[in-house]
């Protein structure tokens, strides 16, 4: 594998580190040769495991994979500091530690679809997104990983909310399509009922609930949302906050106003068809964030 070095600050992080070290005379020719030799050896091992080391184009792909994974791990371990990264490269483990770190990072955020990946725990598309030639003018592997990490935390947070705040243990994958929807139902249900766990009975409970005047404010729902997030691990609460749109709290308040109308109609012993019509009309004009979507059978 050729490590072609260019004066670029946007290429693979591994190449950036080596370029800067050479420019500042912090990397001798002997040290560079050792780094290259380890890179070649790792590429051969990678190709032997996942491809075919006797086919040149596959060996080249393995080299690109290794450079991308090493760049990812190196950037994480060094906190994007070039000198720390160089120290890692020149340590006895050399490229091995950054590669292991990068691989574990990719494995952690890879989607588990049930379909086997060529790369085991690492999603094929994700590895392709970080793989790069050493002389690439631009490398967005870090940005691709960050996006995958964001998606992973969003999915993880949705599952955590369901596990922690729902009474039921089985969920319909089509019931909620976003993290915001799950959080909204948790916040809305718990705020109105005072219950710890969400159950599929809000449409029945709403008939007897006494809706307090102080509930009809954004401040009330802000406090309720914060109280829910406070019960989650920091990483998940941060992920949820980043996912929430500016209309989240106003939408909860709007849903509460609808709930009052629904309650008023329900107390007249209105037919299920009338209640459904009210719900459907409101849902079409303004989505009811937090209002239960289940069907009453």
C-alpha angles and dihedrals in degrees: 000000000000118000098205108194123213134174096252133130094194101056127092112320091236090057092045091055094048093045093052093045091052093047090052092042090242094128123059124212090249092053091048090051090053091051091049092048092053090047091053092048092049091049091052091050091047092049091047091053101042108015135010117288091201094064112079098212091051092047088052090050090051089053091052090049092051093048091050095047093045091048090052095048093041093053091050096046094046095041087234092301111140096205093051089047091052091050089054092050092051094046118105091261091052113174094356098081095047090046092051090048093048092047093050090049091053092045092051094056099036114117114249101219098159090247113115116248122217086233100050110231094008119086111239095224091051093052090049089052093058099036112106144167111251092240096051112137091216133026122187096176092116092052090047090052092048090053091049090048090052091051091047093052091046092054092042091050092050091053091046092053090051094047095046104038107028124084093211123071101204121071134192108234089216095051094081124026099182143035089239091060093052093048091046093055091048093049095042096046095045092045093053101037103029088225124142095219130049114237132181094252107088094111088057096041093049090071092065102030119111106223107215120222093232090059090071096082137086089235090063093054092043089057092045091050093049091048090055095046091048089067093059131079113272095248091054096044089051091050091051094048090051090052097050117100125221091254095058097098096039089050091054090051091049089051090053090055088051090048089057090053090046090050092050092051093044091054089060088063090247116183120260088249092059092048091049090049091053091047093046094049093050092044092054096049097038121008110241103234110199096013113124114259098194122118120244108228 
